[in-house]
Amino acid sequence: MTLLAQITDLHLRPSGLTCYRVSDTNMRAERAVQALLALSPRPDAVLVSGDLTDKDDPREYAQVRRILGKLPMPVYVIPGNHDGSDTMRRELAEFPCVGASSGSKLYYTAEIGDLRLIALDTHVPGQPHGELGEEQLAWLSDELSASDKPTVVALHHPPIPTGLGHMDRIGLKDTAALQKVLRPHGHIERIVCGHVHRPITASFAGKTLTIAPSTAHQVVLDLDGNGSGYFNFEPAAYYLHAYIDGFGLVTHTAYVENFEGPFPFWADEGVSWPG
């Protein structure tokens, strides 16, 4: 079994500063890292699917290095709209595949046990929406044709409407072109995204697509079509993608904080448990 953990939308800030005045994102990212370290077995790798920083500030990337540097397994990162592809390449060059990438976009392929990860870059400088571009889409087509190994395709901006109006307005722009590239390839096990700060499952190009919740704060579930633009502190969570040989990819939602328990499944006093 191959385990790939996915955390997303950390929105790290310079030391001592909060995000949007009330969200202590650095502390919450620290807790997420501790939750990953407590897993048994530990993941084979961790994917951070964008918005590592809040303002693409070198001081924030210093926090990325400090916090994610505590993880002993490979940590794969991709840019979100709050990051910068060039800044990430410069500030996180020691992270796997980042320093070796070239061009205006930061995209690469990595082998993780039984899985192949194709990491894409949807960042558009100075804009909140996402776009892949013709060059990256052509590269993606070639990479998907080069191997039939079970593959996870990762990008920050989801290529689907979610019903959250304010988030959909800043979604991925070239979705039709991406759909055309992905559809023929049956070995794609999952398309994984961030950006929306909510756990969402959908279908895209005939594949299962999952959007991971944030380790920081969540977007309010508001499906009235207008989009409130508010966030809250629903429990921080992450995904654990387990590739099970002979079946495929199974995704678990795991929560960062500890809750009451565990308790055994015992019957009430004086009542026999069947079997």
Helices and strands as residue ranges (DSSP letters): E 2-7, H 25-37, E 45-48, H 58-68, E 75-77, H 85-91, E 108-112, E 115-119, H 134-146, E 151-154, H 165-168, H 175-182, E 188-193, E 200-204, E 207-211, E 218-219, E 231-232, E 237-244, E 248-255
